[in-house]
Amino acid sequence: MQRLVGLLKERGETLATAESLTGGLVGAALTDVPGVSAVYRGGVVAYATDLKATLCGVPEELLAAVGPVHPDTAAALAMGVRERLGATYGLATTGVAGPDPQAGVEAGTVYVAAAGPDGVQVRKLALSGDRTAVRRGSVQAVLELAAELVAEELA
């Protein structure tokens, strides 16, 4: 995470987060890093499906067609928060933390996304363990994806 923050600082770039199942844990992890205020614009916790549209700009038609736990929804969340919060990069998490399935989606199914100036990348995760383990794994995965995307765009 220090590397991610360092790269963003070096380049004068910023980051914003849109979180569903992680409920603010990504923002909390980022704000644990000294100096992150130079790069972290803020975050939106959009737990309810309708807030994904109203706060993060996910098209309502997309949510109606595929639901909140889908790679296209994760991508739209990342792009939407990037745009709405005026950041260089947007990160997003959406999925089912469990313990029970939700709308036919198994617990542990998570999509993380990172959007930047050159596009968006989405990763599907199949995490095991309890709610805490799924949520922690989601935070780690989205921050790793962000670091990879920022480093790629540096090249």
N, C-alpha and C positions, 0 to 999 in steps of 0.2 A: 504494500500500500504506500509505503514511503517513496518507492520508485515511481509509482503512478503520480503522486502529488508532486514529486520533484520534476518529472517531465513536463507536467502541465504548467508549473511555475516558470520553468525555464523558457517555455514557449509563449507564456502569457495567455494560456487557454483556460477554459473553465468547464465545470462539470455540474450536472443536475441529476436528480434521481426521482423515479416514479416507482413506488413500491406498493405491492398488494400483500402477498402472503408474508413478507418480511416485516411489515408494519413499522417501518422506520429504522430497522436494524442496520441497513446499508448506510443511511445518513449518520447513525450513531457511530458506526465503525470509522467512517471517514472523519468525523469531527473529533475522534480520538487522536488524530495525527496533528502534531504541532505545525502551525503554519498553513493549515488547510484553508483558512479563511481567505487566502489569496486566490483560491481556485474553486471552492465549492459555493455555488450560487444558492442552493437550497434543494428541498425535496417536497414531493407530494405523496402522501399516503392515501391511496385511492383503493380502499378495501372493498367498498360496494361497487358493483358493476356500473351503475349509472355515473358514478364519479370518474370512472376511467374515461368516459366520454366528455363530461362537462368540465373536468379539471385538466385532463391530459390530452384532450383532442382525439381520442380514439373514435373513429366513425361509428355511429350508432348502428348502421347497417352491418358493419363488420362484427360488432358484438352480438347482434341478433343472429347472424349467420353462423359464427363459429364459437361464440362464447368467450368468457374471460380468460380461459386457460388454453391458449393456442399460440403457435409461433407468430402468426400475423398480429395478434393482439399485443404480444410482447414487443414486437418491432414498432407498432404504432405507439405504444406507451413511451418507448425510448425516444422516438422521433418527436412525439408531441411534447414531452417534458423539455426536451432540448430547445424546441422552438418557443414554448410558452415561458420558460424561465431564462431565455436568452443566453444559453450556454453553448460552448463549442461541442460538448459531448453530453449525451443523455444516456442514463442507465435505467433498466427496468427489470422488475421481478414480478412474475405471476405464476400461480400454481396452486396445488392442494397440499397443505401442510399435514393434514390428517387430524385425527386418526382414521376418519371415515372417508370414503370416496365422495366426490361432489359432482353432481350432474353427470354421472357416468365416468368421471375421470378418477383414476386411482390416486390414493394418497402417495406422495413422493414425486408425482409428476410436476415438473417445474420447467418454466422457460425463462431464461435470462437473455437480455438484449443490451447491446451497446450501439448507439448511433453517433456518428460523427460527420464531418464535412464530406467524407467520401462514401457514405452509405451506412448501412446497418448490418450487424451480425447478430444472429440468434443461436442460442445453444439449448438443446433439450437435455434435461437431467432426469434421471430415475433414481431418486435418493431413498435410502432406507433409514429406519429408526423412528423415533418419536417426533412430535412436532418440533421440539427444540433442535434436534439433529437436522431435520429437513430445512428449517429456517436458517440455521447456521451454515449448512452446506450451500444454500442458495446465495447467501451473502458472499461467501468465499468465491463461488463460481462467477458471480457478476463482477466482482472486483478484479478477478483474474482476466476475464474477458475484456474489461475496460483497459487494463494494463497492456494486453496484447494488441488491441485496436490502436491505442495511442502510440505504442512503439512501432507498429506497422506504418502508421501514417507519418512517422518521423523519417522513415527510409525514403 
